[in-house]
Amino acid sequence: MSRLYALLFLLLAASARADMLSMDNESLAKITGQDGIGLALEWRLNADANGVSKCGVSIPLLECRIALSFNNRGTAGSNQEWLVLKGISGRVVIPYLALDASTVTYSNDSDAPATIAAARFGFDPNNPIRIQNFVIANIGMETDNSTTPGYMAASAGGYMGLKIDDSNSVSTVTTPFVGIQLTGSVKMFPCNADHKLC
Amino acid sequence: MKTDHNLKPPPLVAAFILLLSLGVQGARALSEMDDAGMADINGHGIAFLPENLQIAFNDLAYIQAIPTSLPLSATNVADLYWYGVQLTGANSAGANTGNVTSRAGYTTATTNPWGSADNPWLLKVESPTAYLYNGALSPYPVFNYYAPRARAADQFVGGAAGDGKYQSIDNGGLKYSFWGDVIVRDRNTSGCASNPTTCAEVSRMQSQSIWNDFTMNGSRFSIFQNTYDQSFGLSWINRLNSASTGVMRFSVAETTQAVGTPATAAPVFSDSEGLFITDMDINMIVGVQHYQPLTLDNAANVDNVATPSDETRNLSIELVRIPNTPSVYGAFYRNYASSTAPELAKMCTNATLDCTAATHGQLRMGNVTFKDPGGATSWAYTRPPNLPSGPKDNLVYDNGGADTANGNIGSLMIDGLMIQHLKITTTGI
């Protein structure tokens, strides 16, 4: 039930914005798809406020890694394989993400319209997403040995790196925009048993 | 239509769906649910409906594939950039001129629904019954991500009825573009081996690519524990089908060159030059559930040869070979002498509604045209002036300026494409 409480809290928070009166269940039931939540997100991974990597500077190189090991690829402590993303750092800023409730209407198995609630994520083209210096310096397969797990292998070697960046600087906004512009929205809803595809 | 795959979603998915379902109920009335109410909510999938979704990198925002080591033998280093990647709504038919950086003549539609509530993107765990790698016929769990389905009801608006196109205003019409910079670097530059992006530039090529009015309808991406070596497995049905008026364009002529590496000023491309491919359809089956997964492994293991220690850092991507097992290759290969429903279902063409049982694909180009920067249609072959007129007259240099039938060097159709085995190994080190 803790999830319900969390939800209750969110809805109360939304209603509290209107005024601070308490509401009964009937009134609460009428609050659907009204003002949602606007979020601003900033995510920095091993990077400073300008996206400049701290890997090998104030953070040891070995700690700037993400490693994946697929099932049945060797034995841990012996020859387990790891796909290691080395020297990973960067900054991602999402200045505006709207989260609110909406509905979708589909034609159900009985060809009758069914309307259900949907979560809606909205983006604002005037607040583009900015990815600064997101770098995976190198990607390589590493293998465990008896002393060192593959993801801690000292080598910085690999076969290629990836980078997402932008030559524009934030302070010199050029046309048409800086960063990555997302427009529109995505609705997410459960595909119920009465949906023709479920 | 209900499909029964004895669905048993893993706990995490079930919990996620439960959470969603609680949210759905809560948003309506915020009342507790009893067990009977919960029982109605089961893990049939999570649907996503993008509405007017557009993604656009600015002209100077880029994705770079960083060379981190010198390639084998005498090959020079490639430094690749994709700038200004855009995925937006298709614009009106035929409007594929202009250039992506100045936006001159380059337009996109603002209304861009991808699917509908009836036909959304769908994340589902399923256990379809099919042949495993060992030849046994068995249900097997797969995590599927479906693009909107190709449906007969979704005939492309404006296209000819029955032209085999499954598109509609409701279901697609996407436009994709980017400009790219390929920089070739000299591997012999002193001291550049440890950081090949510092190797001296030898040459570069900038290009723009635009594909207007295509859909991904009918595509499916799947992940699973594979039945070949019980490791991570992937497969996908790759369907990119143009509207009959859809055009893919690749061009290189610039009126203004880019500045800097990475670019600090974008190039401006010719409005009209390029290679134009109309009505391109790609229907490729990459991997078949459950006997042909795409797997990832250490290159040294796959090649099974003694290699320098650094070689072990390379990745091998393998679409495993069709096993020599009658039940499996019988299911994979098409018996062209037979027209039974299961045999016909092995073919995935631009006109196929459901390709989920297909093992063979199709590549098709309506026609291919070249245009020079002046807007005239030109040929790779120029007719020598002393050649007598005659049958070869169709090989003309058309300077008429219009995109006439003369500009069409032909069309392409490859039917029955299949992949028995494919292996890609990186050789970065």
Interface residues (C-beta under 8 A of the other chain):
Chain A: R3 L4 L7 L8 L11 N25 L28 A29 T32 G33 F70 N71 N72 R73 E81 L83 A101 V104 T105 Y106 S107 D109 I116 A117 A118 A119 F123 P125 P128 I131 V135 A137 N138 I139 G140 M141 E142 T143 S155 G157 G158 Y159 M160 G161 L162 K163 I164 D165 D166 S167 N168 T174 P176 F177 V178 G179 I180 Q181 L182 T183 G184 S185 V186 K187 M188 F189 P190 C191 N192 A193 H195 K196 L197 C198
Chain B: M1 K2 T3 I17 L19 L20 S21 L22 G23 V24 G26 A27 R28 A29 L30 S31 E32 D40 I41 N42 H44 G45 I46 A47 F48 L49 P50 E51 N52 L53 Q54 I55 A56 F57 N58 L60 A61 Y62 I63 Q64 A65 I66 P67 T68 S69 R103 T110 N112 S116 A117 D118 N119 P120 L122 K124 Y146 R149 Q225 D229 Q230 S231 F232 G260 P262 A263 T264 L296 D297 N298 A299 N301 D310 T312 R313 N314 L315 T426 T427 G428 I429
